[in-house]
Amino acid sequence: MLDAIEHRGETFTVVRRGKAIATVTPARRSALREIREFLAANPPDDA
């Protein structure tokens, strides 16, 4: 399943007792860049 998500961009819905409880989708490729930009703009407090 993880290979299908990573390599083919597939999305899966996790179902429990006939009810959708989660969706597993490929991570956005730009997420790491956004995290780095956020951390650079919001350094940790000294406390």
N, C-alpha and C positions, 0 to 999 in steps of 0.2 A: 504494500500500500504506500509506504513512504517513497519507494522508487517512482511509482506512478505520479505522486504529488510533485516530487523534485524534478523528474525528467520530462514528464508530459503535461505538467501543470493541472493535473486532475484535482477535483474537489470531492470529498467524501462527507456524507452525513452519518453521524453515529445515532443509532436508534435503540431505544430501550423500551420494551413492552409496547411497541408500536408508536412511540413518541420520539420525535427528533430532539436530541438533547445537546448536540454539538455539531459543528462543522469544521472539518480539517481542510485547510486550503494552503497553497504555497505562500511562503513568507514573501513580503514585498522585497524586492532586490535593493531598494534604496533605504531600507530601515536602518542599516548600520550607519549610513551617512547622516541620517536624521538624528540618530542617537548621539553621534559624535558632535554634531552642531549644537544640540541641546545642552550637552555636558560642557562644551566650551562657553556657551552663553550663560550657563547657570552653575558656576563652580560651587563646590561644597562649602558649607559654613565652617568657620574655624572651631566653633563649639561642637 
